[in-house]
Structures are given as C-alpha cells and as structure tokens.
Amino acid sequence: MTQPVLSVRDLRVEFVTRRGVLKAIDGVSFDIAPGEVLGVVGESGAGKSVTGSAVIGLIDPPGRIAGGEVWLSEQRIDNLSPEEMRRIRGKRIGMIFQDPLTSLNPLYRVGEQLVETIQTHTDLSAAAARRRAIELLTEVGIPAPERRIDGYPHEFSGGMRQRVVIALALCAEPELIIADEPTTALDVSVQAQIISLLQRLGREHGTAIMLVTHDMGVIAETADRVAVMYAGRIAEIGPVQDVVQNPLHPYARGLMGAIPTLAQDASRLVQIPGSMPRLSAIPPGCPFNPRCPHAWDRCRIDRPEPIQHGAHKVACHLYDLNDPTAEAHKVLTHPPAEEGVPA
Amino acid sequence: MFAYILRSLLQGAVVLIAVAFIAFSMFRFVGDPVANMVGQEASMADREELTKHLGLDQPFPIQFLRFLGKAAQGDFGISYRQGRPVAAVMAERLPATVELAVLSAIFATVVGVALGVYAAIRRHGLVANAVMTLSLVGVSLPTFLIGIGLIYVFAVELRWLPSFGRGETVRLGGWTTGLLTKSGLQSLILPVLTLGFFQLTLIMRLVRSEMLEVMRSDFIRFARARGIPNRVIEFRHALRNTMIPVVTIAGLQLGSVIAFAIVTETVFQWPGLGALFVNAVQFADVPVMAAYLVFVAFVFVVVNLATDLAYLALDPRLRAAPTAAR
C-alpha cells in the first residue's frame, strides 16, 4: 500500500470550559491516500469540523489537542511549533471553509490575496506571483481571469467566490485539501460545479481531499471512502459504495435510511429517534446506545473499538466475532419508538 | 460615488442652516440686544434709531435671511462686549484653539490606535490589561479634574511646565503660533494631554474591541489557514477592517475636540475660542455666542464629510456601488 498523505492516530481534542473538560474528538484514527477523497459525515456537533481544524492546527483556545498523532506524509505535525505549523498551512495543507461570502477579506482585491499567499510560500517575484495567480484563477474556472484578478470579493457571486477560495487553497500545490462544508452555503446548481471542480483538481494533481459535510448526496458522488462520525468518534469507515448501500453500524444505517429518495412513497421522513448527546453528557460505553435499537447491556458499559469487517471498519459490538451473544442482538428485539420505517 | 459625496454635502448644508436658525433665535430670546448696547440714559429716539440701524424692525423671516446671508460671508455682526466685528474677534482666537485641538486629535488618534491594537493582540498580557484598567480612569474622570491634576503635578510640584496661557507666540501673517518657541511648545503639553486623554482612552477601547471582533471573523481564520504570518494578519487584514467602524466614532470625537475645548481652555486660561465663548455667555454677548454655535456646527459638518471620504478610501464596497446603497 502506498504511503498515506494523511494519517491520524487516536486523535483526541478537548475543550476546557468552566463546567469541565469536554471531549470533542475522542480517539479518531483514519488515513487518506494520495489522490483519495475521504468524506466525513455526521450530524452537527459530531466533531467533523473540529477534526479538520485539528489536522491543520487551527484549534483555538480553550480547545486543545489532548492526545494522538497526526502524520502528514512522513512528518509528524501535531507537535510542531506554531511557526512551523504556519509554514505547513497553505503550503502543504490547504483549507476551504463553508461560507465563501465571508472567507475573503472584503477590503483587498482577490489578486492581492492570491499574490500574498503565493509569496508567503514561494520565492516568486511579484510579477511571477501575479502570473501564477491568473493561472490559478483559470484553473478553477473563473472567466476572464486577467480582468477579474483586480476585482474585489463583493464583485463575485457566491459560486465564483468559492472558486477563488479554492484557488487560494491551491496556491502552493498542497498535498492535502481539507474542505469544510464547501458547498453548504451555495445554490444547488452551483454545488455540483464546485464538487466536480474539487474532484477534477484532486485527480489532476494527486491531491488528497478530506471532504467534511453533512450532505450524503455530495459524499456519494464525490468520495472514495467515507467516515461516519458520531459524538466525536468514527462509527464506521469504509469504501463509499459499501457504506452507502450496506451500512453496518446502526447509526450509519439510520443515517442512510434517512436520506429521502423520490422513489420512496413515504408520507413521513425517516428519522433516528432521539438526538446526539451533548459533549457534556456522552453516555459511557457506546455513545449511540441510548438511541440504538440493538443495544444490550454490554453497549452501556463497554466502549466499542473499530473492528475490521470486510472492507469496513465499524465501532459496534454487533460485529465482535469474539462475543458469542452479538449475533443474537442483530435481530431487532425492540423496534425504534418512531414509526415510518419504509419497507 | 459622486452621489454619495453629493448627499454628504447636502446633509451638511441642512445641518448648518438648522444650527444657524437656532443661533439666530438666541437674539430674540436672550434679552433685548438694543437694551444691551445702549446706555441707561439713552432716549427713545436713540433706541429706535439703533433698532432701525440693526434691522431689528424687519419681520422675523427677513431678519433670518439677512443673518444667513451675512453669516455665509463670515459677518456675524458686532460683539456687544468688545464693540468690534465678531469675525475679527474670533479670527484672533482661532489659532490657539486650532493648534490645541489638532495636536490633541493627533495625540489621541496615534496613541489610541497603537495602544488599542496592542491591547487586542496581547489580549491576555499583563501590560495590555494594565493599560485597559488605566483607560477606565480616562473614560470616567472628568476633563477638568485631569487638567487640574496635571497642573498640580507638573506645574506646581515639579515646576517643569507652565500652568496657564500660551507662552510666547510668533506671528505668521494673520496666524499666531506657539509651535515655534520653546515656551509656546511647553505651554501646549499639558492642555494637549488634558484635551486628548479622554478621546485617547475612548479610541483605544474602541479599536481593541473592534479588532477582537474582526479577529474572530471567517476571513481571518481563512488567512490563518493559508499560512499568512500573524503580523501580516494583524496589521494588514485585521487593522484595516477595524478602522472602518473606528473612523466613524473617532471622527465625531475629534470634531468634538475642536468644538468643545471649552473646559480645557478654561482650566488652562487658554486664549482660544472656548474661553471666548465662556466669556460671551457671562456677558450675554449674543453675536459671539451665535457665531460660536455656527462655527461648531461647521466643524462637525466638515469632520463628517472627511469621515465619509475616509470610508470611500477604506472600503471598496462603497466605491464600487455607483448608486451608493447606504
């Protein structure tokens, strides 16, 4: 197997608050290979964005990386000094945020912001950096880049601004791009353009992409593999087709079942009963146990670790081959409280 | 953009006319000017003649229009107390006030912005917190107390600086300046500190809170994600965005420095417009009071206009929209 671009091992992120230490990320491990797109999905507050911020070293106090390791190619980066980490940001890891309308400084021309980023990470002269900026704008599909480079952000539409943001992330040809909900704030028609742009760039440059989103449609179209996060942990991770069509973890199953399709003749939308626990009230054992239709005693005490199951890794006792009772619990003993599970 | 400037100008004109009206109304409500000017022994004929001479027998709107027309040419009539044209009296006093106010404004802005940025960047630092605590003193202590305190320490106890007056001044054409002599400069220090201190602390606190706000915004986070060095983020990206709201408040504050140097001028017996106004109030010298009011309004209008132009320079979003959607 090729060396992964990004390798996260047992990452833990905590937020120190007045009411105690909240574990936003609790033991997350995953790899991303060169050119691969890893989708990270989950409900709001599951820790998707925090994982992305932790990788790029932008966890602001009172948050902190409390444990684990982050490896970029062959370099460990979670313990670098702030200055060393700054040199990696933008150069080896690019990041794209959710809202393109607020990601750009409104007071500077997009060209100034591009040239600034290029010159921060390379030795190019101002003129060469400007040529490079025009190339980048061309590459992300901005029409008439020679003219648009002197425009201010407010003169661009939302989709065009997100293209500029992507160009900014690409300035130094990073090995890894973290895209944090890159399409959430955009029109549906523009979303598809941005997603296919990201895909194309990833393919052409061999850039690994960590795509954080709560939109399963985007993941299904774009990602090679997908990680389903719940309450700061990875519930299930595996190839995207497998996870979407044959989810193993009860939470992932609920999540996939909740995607409405036009083919379904459901009068009610499917939902998972209950809601994700607050960080201050994560139950012991499996964090999903209060909402899980399969949960039994072990789930309330014993925290499930990821188990390899076919191409997936799943953190659920149902798939623990060493537990002789697990198989019996796969049959629903008590169906979920809410009705509306389609046939 | 042109419409934007034009609108600012029009607003200014409306403000000036409104203030002029208030100033003019004072003539009617603050005593009888004729009684103020003639002696006790003047006959009825003398009074009537003076009334006619001053145009006071005309209807109110005509009087107001004449007042406006003259005011526009800088003619505010004769000072009751000094018997000389108000314009000449004020022109004499203007340099003292302008020098004091401009220096105070520069002092307050430069030091205020610098300290505000420092306090924002070193938010948890010991010095920054000490500065913030001290600034509370500046905000809450009345100006005259600061002035008297400074006089006590530096003039009475240490005897380093004079406690009143402008010191020696040099005449340059129609302008007298204290900036060219040693005693003139020394005399400026305490009044400038006194007048500028309140504005300084205000600007500093404003810059700090605005900058902390800006530092939380998405584009700063994105700039950090691009690996831009902290110094560049703070001084290039954050500071300019901070200045947009700061310019509004600071602009108005600096206008008030020029306009209301009254307290400081009184404390330091500074021979400026503020002191002139206080004297005018004591003697019900209505023309001087009216002229001072119009002058203050004029300063505010000019400062406001300058503020609007500063917006244009700072914010491309305003420049680009020709219809000025504001």
Interface residues (C-beta under 8 A of the other chain):
Chain A: I56 L58 R86 R87 I88 R89 G90 K91 G94 M95 F97 D99 T102 S103 L104 N105 P106 L107 Y108 R109 E116 T117 T120 H121 Y152 H154 E155 V165 L168 A169 C171
Chain B: S217 D218 F219 R221 F222 A223 R224 A225 R226 G227 I228 P229 N230 V232 R236 H237 R240 N241 L314 D315 P316 R317 A320
